[in-house]
Amino acid sequence: MSKQDYMNTSVQEPPLDYSFRSIHVIQDLTSEEPRSGLRPLRHSKSGKSLTQSLWLNNNILNDLRDFNHVVSLLLEHPENLAWIDLSFNDLTSIDPVLTTFFNLSVLYLHGNSIQRLGEVNKLAVLPRLRSLTLHGNPIEEEKGYSSGILGLELLHRASSFLEMPQRRW
């Protein structure tokens, strides 16, 4: 991707917002109109959105089947997706498809039905993940919830440190 393309894809752009649309399956995004915000969405010549943020909160999603495909239909640069809001849906697990978005820095999963703490470990491969919400899921009641989440956070800090160039004295 050229620097110009990257500059045209920005977190500063308004999100592609499908919140509160009663969406049951990801494929419905292709026929549903996103919510309009205060600022208009910018689109590429091909008609795809130039944002890095996708909001799917407050719907009825219980899986993310075909997520990659649908996102590639909606976004000009899906590889730059940095913010996904899936809060207040009916997700019972963290779909591995989310780990394919290596630029993901914000992931909201609060208010779902995620039950197993082990699900969170899948996200350890996301090098830029800085904000993860999981409150309001049944895993909050699982023993070790707080320390497991803290462990994931420390893992990310350590990996960020290891990626930093070392000074030569």
Solvent accessible surface area in square Angstrom, and as a share of the most:
residue,aa,sasa,rsa
1,M,115,0.51
2,S,59,0.38
3,K,162,0.68
4,Q,115,0.51
5,D,52,0.27
6,Y,112,0.43
7,M,120,0.54
8,N,46,0.23
9,T,3,0.02
10,S,25,0.16
11,V,69,0.39
12,Q,140,0.62
13,E,27,0.12
14,P,16,0.10
15,P,30,0.19
16,L,5,0.02
17,D,20,0.11
18,Y,5,0.02
19,S,5,0.03
20,F,122,0.51
21,R,77,0.28
22,S,72,0.47
23,I,3,0.02
24,H,104,0.46
25,V,66,0.38
26,I,1,0.01
27,Q,69,0.31
28,D,52,0.27
29,L,1,0.01
30,T,74,0.43
31,S,100,0.65
32,E,59,0.26
33,E,133,0.59
34,P,34,0.21
35,R,94,0.34
36,S,113,0.73
37,G,57,0.55
38,L,190,0.94
39,R,132,0.48
40,P,113,0.71
41,L,38,0.19
42,R,109,0.40
43,H,98,0.44
44,S,24,0.16
45,K,217,0.92
46,S,79,0.51
47,G,49,0.47
48,K,63,0.27
49,S,2,0.01
50,L,16,0.08
51,T,2,0.01
52,Q,10,0.05
53,S,3,0.02
54,L,0,0.00
55,W,68,0.24
56,L,0,0.00
57,N,20,0.10
58,N,49,0.25
59,N,12,0.06
60,I,68,0.35
61,L,0,0.00
62,N,93,0.48
63,D,45,0.23
64,L,5,0.02
65,R,161,0.59
66,D,68,0.35
67,F,1,0.01
68,N,67,0.34
69,H,110,0.49
70,V,2,0.01
71,V,0,0.00
72,S,42,0.27
73,L,84,0.42
74,L,26,0.13
75,L,1,0.01
76,E,55,0.25
77,H,25,0.11
78,P,29,0.18
79,E,87,0.39
80,N,6,0.03
81,L,0,0.00
82,A,10,0.08
83,W,64,0.23
84,I,0,0.00
85,D,13,0.07
86,L,0,0.00
87,S,3,0.02
88,F,102,0.43
89,N,7,0.04
90,D,65,0.33
91,L,5,0.03
92,T,80,0.46
93,S,48,0.31
94,I,1,0.00
95,D,41,0.21
96,P,83,0.52
97,V,22,0.12
98,L,1,0.00
99,T,21,0.12
100,T,69,0.40
101,F,10,0.04
102,F,115,0.48
103,N,45,0.23
104,L,0,0.00
105,S,30,0.20
106,V,30,0.17
107,L,0,0.00
108,Y,54,0.21
109,L,1,0.00
110,H,27,0.12
111,G,19,0.18
112,N,10,0.05
113,S,37,0.24
114,I,0,0.00
115,Q,108,0.48
116,R,152,0.56
117,L,29,0.15
118,G,33,0.32
119,E,15,0.07
120,V,3,0.01
121,N,107,0.55
122,K,69,0.29
123,L,0,0.00
124,A,33,0.25
125,V,87,0.50
126,L,0,0.00
127,P,35,0.22
128,R,128,0.47
129,L,7,0.03
130,R,144,0.53
131,S,40,0.25
132,L,40,0.20
133,T,28,0.16
134,L,6,0.03
135,H,97,0.43
136,G,47,0.45
137,N,5,0.02
138,P,59,0.37
139,I,0,0.00
140,E,70,0.32
141,E,152,0.68
142,E,69,0.31
143,K,194,0.82
144,G,35,0.33
145,Y,41,0.16
146,S,84,0.54
147,S,75,0.48
148,G,31,0.30
149,I,43,0.22
150,L,95,0.47
151,G,36,0.35
152,L,14,0.07
153,E,73,0.33
154,L,94,0.47
155,L,89,0.44
156,H,11,0.05
157,R,151,0.55
158,A,50,0.39
159,S,34,0.22
160,S,29,0.19
161,F,121,0.51
162,L,136,0.68
163,E,116,0.52
164,M,109,0.49
165,P,128,0.80
166,Q,121,0.54
167,R,187,0.68
168,R,233,0.85
169,W,250,0.88
